[in-house]
Amino acid sequence: MSKVDLYSELGVDGDSETPGAPGAVVVAKDPAAPSKDVSSKRQSASDLFTIFCSGFALISDGYQNNLMTMTNVVLKAEYKKQYTSAVSTRVSNALLVGEIIGQLVIGLTCDYLGRKVAIVTTTAMIVIGGILATASHGITINGMFWMMTVSRGIVGFGTGGEYPASSTSASEAANEFTPKKRGPIFILVTNLPLSFGGPLAVSVFLIVFSAGAIKRKVPYLLVSRYYWKSLIGTCGAWFLYDFVTFPNGVFSGTIISSVVKNGSILKTAEWQLLLGSIALPGVLVGAWLCDRLGRKNTMMLGFSGYLVFGLIIGCAYDRITKIVPLFVIFYGLMLSSGNLGPGDMLGLMSSESYATAVRGTCYGISAALGKTGAAVGTEVFTPIQTNLGKKWTFIIAAICGVVGVLVTFFFIPNLTGDDLAVEDEKFRAYLVAHGWDGEMGEEDLKALADKGIPPSIIEEVK
């Protein structure tokens, strides 16, 4: 056999070092092994599949978050005496309380258990909780509402856990698939499905109603020292956003029904569908603006919408509510502003602001503070209407818009959509520079940090 034939048999290029020479290593090619191009295509397909799976998972979250919008209206009409404001608030808030727990538990564990385990677990909780909520009953009507409350809490744990699990997976997969377009893709598969849940829930209601049937040593201190400013920004902004958007989502059906004089449940649902439809395009506008205007500026623009439309509705409430279409349009524009700004940017910025090893944890904490704001907002919404007047719910939304702009300006980092690996390098250098020698997340950061860290990054974090 000639040398060329031997090289060919071994899978070695004819120009490479002669086999058998000192120090030479000959590795035979596996005929069954995929080519580099095939492997790259498979990885791209896997990343794309992960992105879409995350999006579909969050559709169910958006649906569950908005499910009580019309359910509250129906239950109030069916059980006028039993379904009091306190019971309505309890049932509605059960999901939010469950989401807070789910976001914290899954956020603190998904970095070392893995995204797949977290997503499967949260999906199972949504399915179990949904079945129990559907089967809610009791010896008394109040007992039925208590079963519904517990069931909605279980659903909330699942939907809350999917925020850090699905969103971080989407961000990482988008970073692998197309780093330069990570921002818009992330928004289109996170906040778009979440926002789509509102119109979807009302659409399902209209269809049904018309049919006649109802691992490790985690350096938490170092993490907090390194990310304290970003945590104040993402947690504070998320609290303000959910404080406004969730009660206005849950009780928007009740608000519209009070404006529609002598209107039927069907008419209220139709106006509610229009409201959700007006709010939805804000997601697309935010996705378009995030790279052009910048994440930070887009979020401040959205919070400014709370200020503008909140003041318009609040200051002219008595007049504007007499013209239902005009009221619904301005109400929808206020909610659309929230989708455009904090609704789009908070998930994106919470996934980009933190290193991979703690991204789930910090994202979960931020989202949990957001749901805390949602729970507080839902709890105080009715007392505000009762004691101060309905217009004050919109004026307070405007005030939250001002505070949101300030929190974003002073505490949110000005992200530019750089590769996520850059933040990982900075964070690893910071940990090593401060003597940390443990493990975090799914990788041994100490082993990776011992080499390959650019000197400029080391100097930057010292």
N, C-alpha and C positions, 0 to 999 in steps of 0.2 A: 504493500500500500504506500502511495506517495505521501510526502509531507502535507501537500494540499488536501489530499483525501483524508488524511488523519485529522487535520485541523477541522475539516468539514464535519467529520464524524463526531468530534468532540464539541462542536459548536463554537470554535474559536476562530476569530478573524485571522486571515493569513498574515497580516502585518503585525499582529500582536507578538508579545514576547514568546520565544521558543519554549515549548513544553520541556520540562526537565531542567531548565536553566535555574541557577541558584535563586531562590526567592520567588520563583514563578509559581502561580497558582492557577490551575486549569479547572474551570467549572463547566460541566456539560449542560447544555440547554435541555430543558424538559419540553419535548415536542407538544405536550398537552397544555403547557402554560400559555395564558393569553398574552397577546402582544401588548405593548405599552399603550397603543391607541385604544385597544379594546378595554383595557383596565380603566383608562381615563373616561371612556364613555359609560362604563358601568358605574363608576364613582359619581359621575354627573347625574346619571339616572337615579342613583340612590339618594343623592342630595335633593333632587327635584321631588322625589317621592316623599321624603321627609318634610319638605316645605309644604306640600299639599296636604299631607296627613295632619300636620299641625294646624293648618287652616280649617280643615273639616272638624277637627276636635274643638276648636274655638267657636264654631258655628253653634254647637250645642250649648256652649257656655252663654253665648249671647241670647240664645232662645230661652234658656232657663232664667237668665237675669231679667228678661222682659215678660216672662210668663204671667206674672201677677198683675200686669197692667190692666188687662180686661177681666181677669179672674176676680180681682177686687170689685169691679163694677157688678159682675154677675152675682157674686156671693152676697154683696150688699143688697141687691134687688131681691134675692131669694130668701135671705135670712135677715130681715130688716132689724129685728130686735137683738138677735144673738151676735151678728157680725158687727160688733161695735168698732169704733176707731182703735181701741186698745187691741182687740183681737186682730184687726187688719194689719196693724203695725207689727204685731208679734209674728204673724205668719209671714209677712213680707221680709221682716228683719232676720228670720231664721236662716234664710239663704246667705245673708251677708255675714252673720256670725260664723256659719259653717265655712264660708269662703276665707274668712280671716284665719281660722284654725288650719284649713287646708293649705293656704298659701305659706303659712309659717312652717308647718310640718313638712310638706313636700319641698318647700324652698330650702329648708335646712338639711334635707336628706338626698335630694336628687343629684347633688354634685358628686356623691360617692356611691349611691345605689345605682345610678345610671338613669338616663332619660326614659328608656324603654320601660323599665320597671315602674317608674313614676306615672307614665301615661296610662299603662295598663291598669294600675291601681286606681287612679282617679276616674277612669272611664267606668270601671266596675262600680265605684261608689255612685256615679251618676245614674247608672242603670238600676241599681238596687233602690236608691232613693226615689227615682222616678216611679218605679213599680209600687213602692209603698205609698207614695203620695197619691197615685191614681186609685189605690185601694183604700184610701182613708175612710174610716167609719168609727163609730163608737156607740156606747149605750145612750149617750146624750149627744146633742149637737155640739156642745162645747168639747166633748171628748173627741169628736171627729176633727175639730179644729186643732186640738193638741197633737193628734196623730199626724195631721198635715204639717204642723210646725216642726215636729221631729224629723219627718221625712224630708222636708225642704232643707233642714239643716244638714242631712246626709248628702243630699244633692249639692249643697253649697260646699261641703268639704271637697267633693270631686271637682266641681267647676273652679273652685279657688286653687286647688292643686295643679290644675291644667294651665293656669297662668304661667308660673315659672317653668313647668315641665315642657309645655308645647312652645312657649315663646322663645325660651333659650335654645331649644332644638331648631326652631325656624331660623333664628339669628345665626347660629353656627353653620347650618346647612346652606343658608343664603351666602354666608361669607365664603364657603368653599365653592359654591356654584358660580357666583359672580360678585366678587367683593365690591366693585365700584357701584353696583346697583343694589347693594344689600339693604339700604334704607327703604326705598320704595317697595321692594319685594316683601320685606318684613311687615310693613304696614298693610299691604294688600292681603297678607295671609294671617294677620292678627286682628287689628282694629276693624278692618272691613268685615270679616266674619262676625266679630262681636257686635258691631253696629247693625249688621244685616239681621241679627237675631230679633231686633225690635219689630221691623216690618214683617219678618217671617212669623213671629208669634201672633201678631194681629191678623195676618193673612190666614193662618191656620184657624184662628178663632172665628173669623168671618165664614170660612168654609164650613166649619162644624156647626156654627150657629145657624147658618142658612139651611143646613140639612135637618135641623130640628132636634139635635142631640148635643144635649150639652156633653367611718373607717379610720379614728385618726386624730391627730393632735392639731386642732385648728387654732391658729393664733388670732383669736377674736379681738384682742386688744390692738394688735398691729393692724388688723383689718379696719377697725374703727378709726385708728389714728390716720391711716392712709386715705380712707374714703369718707371721713366724717362730713366734709363739705358736700360731696355728691349725695350722700345719704339724706342730709337735711333737704337738699333740693328735690330729689326724686320722691322722698316720703312726704314732704310738705306739699309739693305740687299735686301729688296723687290724692292726698287727703282732701285738698280743696276741690279738685275736679270731681271726685266721687261724691263729696258733700253736696255738690250742686246737681250733678247729672243723675244720680240714682234715685233720689226722692222725686225728681222731676220726671223720671221715667216710670217709677212705680205708681205715682199719683197723678200722672198726666191725664189718664182716663177719667179720674174723678174730677180734675180741674175742668176738663172739656165738658163733661156732663153737667157741671154747674153753670157753664156759660151757654150751652145749647138749651135754650128755654123750651120746655115741654118736648124735649127731644127723646127719641126712643134709644134703647141700647144699641140698636143697629146703626142709627145715625151717629151716635157717639163713637162707635167703632170705625165708621167711615172717616170721620174727622181725625181720629187717632191714627189711622193708616196714612192719611195725608201728612200728619205731623211727622211720623217716622220716615216717610219718603223724602220730606224736605230736609230732614236731619242727615240722611244718608250721604248725599253728595259731598258733604264736608270731608268725609274720609278720603275720597278720591282727590280732592283739592289739596289736602294735607300731604298725601303721598307725592303729588306733583311738585309741591313747594319744598319738601324737606331737603332736597339736594340743591335746589336753586336759591332758596332764601336762607337755608340753614336750619338745623333742628331747633336751636335755641330761639331764633327769631320767629319761626313758625309757631312755636308753643306760646310765645308772648302775644302773637297775633290772635291766636285762638282765645286766650284769656281776655284779650281786649274786646272780643266779641261778646263775652259775658257782660262786660261793662256797658257797651253800647246798647245792645238789645235788652239787657236786663233793666237798664234805666228807662228805656223807651216804654217797655211794658209796664214797669212798676209805677212810673210817674203818671202815665196816662191810662191806668188800669180800668177805671170806671168807664172811660169813653171807648177804649179799644175793644173791650169785651162785648160791647154792643154790636160790633161788626165781627162776627165769628171768623170769616175767612182771613181777615187782616190779623186778628189775634193769633190764629193758628200759624200763619206765615211767619210773623215775628217770633213766635214761640219756637217754631222749627228752625229759624235762622240762629237763635240763641243756642239751641242744642247742636246745630250743625257747626257752629263756631267751636264748641267743645270737642266735637269729633275731629275737626280740622287741626286744632292745636294740641292741647294736652291729651286728648283721646288717641291721636296718632303718635305723638312724640314720646309720651311717657313710657310706653312699653319698649319702644325702640331705644330711647336714651338709657333706660334702666338695664337693657341688655348690652349696650355698648359702653357704658361707663365703668364697668367692673370686669376684672380679669375672669378668665374661664373657670378657674378653680372655685371662685366664690360668687360667680354670676347668679346661680340659682338662689343662693342664700340672700344676697343683697336684693335681687329682684323680688324674691318672696316677701322680704321685710317691707320693701317699698309698696308692693301691691297690697299687703296686709294692712298697712297704714291707710292706703286708699280705701279699702273696704271698711276700715274703722270710721273713716270720714263718711262713707255711705251709710253705715249703721247709725251714726250720730245724726246725719242729715235726715234720714228717714224717721228717726225718733222725734226730732224737734220740728219736723215739717208741719204736722197738724197743729201743735201748740202755737207755732208762729202765725199760722192762718187764723186760729181762734182768737188769740190775744192781740195781735198786731194788725191783722187784716191780710187778705190774700195778696195784695200788691207787694207786701214786704218780702214774700218768698223770692220775688224777682229782684227787688232792691238789694237783698242780701246776696243774691247771685252776682250782682254787679260789684258788690264790695269784695266778694271772693275773687272776682276777676282782677281787681286792682292788686290784691295781696298775691295772687298767682303770678302776675307780671313781675312783682318785686322779688319773690322767691326765685323765680326762673332767672332773673337778671343777676342776682347776687350769688346764687348757690349752684346753678346748673352749669356744668362745664360746656364750653363751646366746641362741641364735637363736629368733626369734619368728615366722618365716614371712613377713617383710616382702617387698615386691616386690624382685626381683633388681636392678632398676634403681637402687635406693637404694645398694647396695654398689658398683655401677658408678660412680656419681657420686662417692662417697667416694674410690674408688681413683684415678679420673682426677684429682681435685683434689689428691691426694697426689703423683702423678707430676709434675703441673705445678708444684706448690709446691716441688718439689725439682729443678727445672730440666730435666726430661726433655722432649725434643723429637722423639722418634722415632715409629715406628708399631708397633703390636702387634695381633695378632689379625686379624680381618676388617674392622676399621674403623680410620680414622685418629683415634686417641684425642686427639691434640693439637688437631686441628681442632674436634672436639666439645667439648674442654675449654676452649677459648678463650672460650666464652660459655655462659650458661645454668646455671652451677654456683651453687647457693644459697650466700650468704655464710656461713650457719651451718655448712655442710658444710666449706667452706674453712677456717674457724677450727678445726673439730673435728680435722682431719687435720694441721694445722701442728705 
